[in-house]
Amino acid sequence: MKFEELKSQIEERMKDLGAEISGKEPNVVDVKVSREKIVEAAKRLKEMGFDHVKAVTAIDYPNERFEVVYVSSSYSNLELAYFIVNLRTELPYDDPKMPSLLEVWPSVLYQEHEEHDLMGIVFEGHPRMGERLLLPESYEGIPPLRKEFKVKTEGINA
Amino acid sequence: MSLEERELEVLIGPQHPASGHMRLVAKIDGDIVVELRPNIGYVHRSVEKLAEVKKYLQIIPLVERPSLADTTANNLAYVMAVEKLLGIEPPPRAQYLRTLLAEINRIHSHFYGMGIHGVMIGSSTAYMWCFGDREPLIELAQELTGARLTYSYIVPGGVRRDLPQGFEDKVERVMRYLENRMPDYFDIYFNNPVTRARLEGVGVLTKEDAIKLGVTGPNLRASGVPYDVRKAEPYAAYPELDFDVITEEAGDAFARVMVRVREIQESIKIIRQVLKNIPDGPILDEKYMKMIPPNLRKQVEETGHIKFPGVFANLRVPAGEAVARVEGGRGEVVFHIISDGKMSPYRMRMVTPSFRNVILFEHLTKGARVADIPAIYGSLDYFPPEADR
């Protein structure tokens, strides 16, 4: 399958969701939707054969917005496996909540949990919200992956 | 007695005889596991956060450390993501050298995994043998890179060192040794009735579940999914090499071990092709080579050891976003880097195969016997520091 072909197929499928489609040759397609539409967009990608998520990346733009990116691809269709589709959405800074995509992609179980634990994003419908994953259970304070959490350095420059 | 009262909670770890620290929280009824939850994070070293305060070159050793036995995959995937942002392609010879180290590393990573698995199911022979036979590979890697495990061999634009003199002969000796040695493993370990009884039909992962749960590496291929990044999105010298993607159909613990064994044989095939076909030429991108001062450049050409041009210390990476993936020994390593054009990434997401596979602990142990927990654990080649990052 050609890059342009896949891109236009995705465009076709996502038209009514108000999705912004862009891409980077040769194999990365970016699909940006609002958080209200992300579950539906994920469902449609899954129907196309994008059956698993390789990474969930949450990005912090302080006092502006959060961005959450689902890096998805295919195991069951080896032609699609060459491509990567980044499903992304933006969240307001004071309300970093979005629906969990666990129902669509069970492979996000630990990934969403990690971004909740370290970045403080709330994935509604995820069964482990409020539980710690990597941080100690007693941890309180700013989620450490946020920019306002400063790394304390040791050694001669400290 | 109600079921609820019969259930017992057993804590396995965080100190236990496997490699690295993690805790398993198992609810059991008799010796049947009702539910098991991995409790991870004991060896978390916040690689993603530290990457935001380190320079691009300093991040190479940082991303290698978590995956002690399989560092080349992390090194390569990270550098490939950076190269995508820089818009550079390493020269062909460097691509072959990357492939060479990646395959040497795959073999010793598989031995590491099989050895730990062996001792977890009580075969100390398998453990000793695997760790012994891992050694010749580590020595090869050491001669090529200067380090036993944490190579930092792959840098943006190329590799740090050229082939040492007489390396081909040494590699061939090791490959022949491995080929003669592998049948012994079948005689005493893989075909041993005890091993078979402990592994066959244990921890079965169906093809549908493997896809759905997004697991990776030999654990995925042992369930019949022929996905391998080296074929799906070929990188380094793989497009020019002839090799097969190894799959098994059974999806049990034994199939996962068999995938690793057969992949060792494929890696031997790849290494021979690399050394036969490796093209002549530079090992670092021309643009960076030119930045090395003339007298040092002469030394580099004579010794084949790269002296870093000063620009590397303050390497600035253009703003943008890149995803790179590599098939490591344990599975697919994914780097997702967001750069804002400064000297450190704005955000670096690092997803390791062990983190992708941790979901299998809860999935495969449901209804298993307590005695099968180590057999399943070991078969996943799960490495806690790699999962925690």
HADDOCK unambig.tbl for C-alpha pairs under 7 A between the chains (distance, minus, plus):
assign (segid A and resid 51 and name CA) (segid B and resid 211 and name CA) 6.90 0.50 0.50
assign (segid A and resid 51 and name CA) (segid B and resid 212 and name CA) 6.57 0.50 0.50
assign (segid A and resid 52 and name CA) (segid B and resid 211 and name CA) 6.80 0.50 0.50
assign (segid A and resid 52 and name CA) (segid B and resid 212 and name CA) 6.27 0.50 0.50
assign (segid A and resid 52 and name CA) (segid B and resid 214 and name CA) 5.17 0.50 0.50
assign (segid A and resid 53 and name CA) (segid B and resid 214 and name CA) 6.51 0.50 0.50
assign (segid A and resid 55 and name CA) (segid B and resid 351 and name CA) 6.33 0.50 0.50
assign (segid A and resid 57 and name CA) (segid B and resid 349 and name CA) 6.15 0.50 0.50
assign (segid A and resid 59 and name CA) (segid B and resid 347 and name CA) 6.66 0.50 0.50
assign (segid A and resid 75 and name CA) (segid B and resid 211 and name CA) 6.17 0.50 0.50
assign (segid A and resid 75 and name CA) (segid B and resid 227 and name CA) 6.22 0.50 0.50
assign (segid A and resid 78 and name CA) (segid B and resid 232 and name CA) 6.90 0.50 0.50
assign (segid A and resid 81 and name CA) (segid B and resid 232 and name CA) 5.79 0.50 0.50
assign (segid A and resid 82 and name CA) (segid B and resid 232 and name CA) 5.08 0.50 0.50
assign (segid A and resid 82 and name CA) (segid B and resid 233 and name CA) 5.15 0.50 0.50
assign (segid A and resid 105 and name CA) (segid B and resid 212 and name CA) 6.93 0.50 0.50
assign (segid A and resid 106 and name CA) (segid B and resid 212 and name CA) 6.19 0.50 0.50
assign (segid A and resid 106 and name CA) (segid B and resid 213 and name CA) 5.61 0.50 0.50
assign (segid A and resid 107 and name CA) (segid B and resid 212 and name CA) 6.31 0.50 0.50
assign (segid A and resid 107 and name CA) (segid B and resid 213 and name CA) 4.34 0.50 0.50
assign (segid A and resid 107 and name CA) (segid B and resid 214 and name CA) 4.95 0.50 0.50
assign (segid A and resid 133 and name CA) (segid B and resid 40 and name CA) 6.55 0.50 0.50
assign (segid A and resid 133 and name CA) (segid B and resid 41 and name CA) 6.61 0.50 0.50
assign (segid A and resid 134 and name CA) (segid B and resid 40 and name CA) 6.06 0.50 0.50
assign (segid A and resid 134 and name CA) (segid B and resid 41 and name CA) 3.98 0.50 0.50
assign (segid A and resid 134 and name CA) (segid B and resid 44 and name CA) 6.71 0.50 0.50
assign (segid A and resid 134 and name CA) (segid B and resid 388 and name CA) 6.99 0.50 0.50
assign (segid A and resid 135 and name CA) (segid B and resid 41 and name CA) 6.45 0.50 0.50
assign (segid A and resid 145 and name CA) (segid B and resid 49 and name CA) 5.93 0.50 0.50
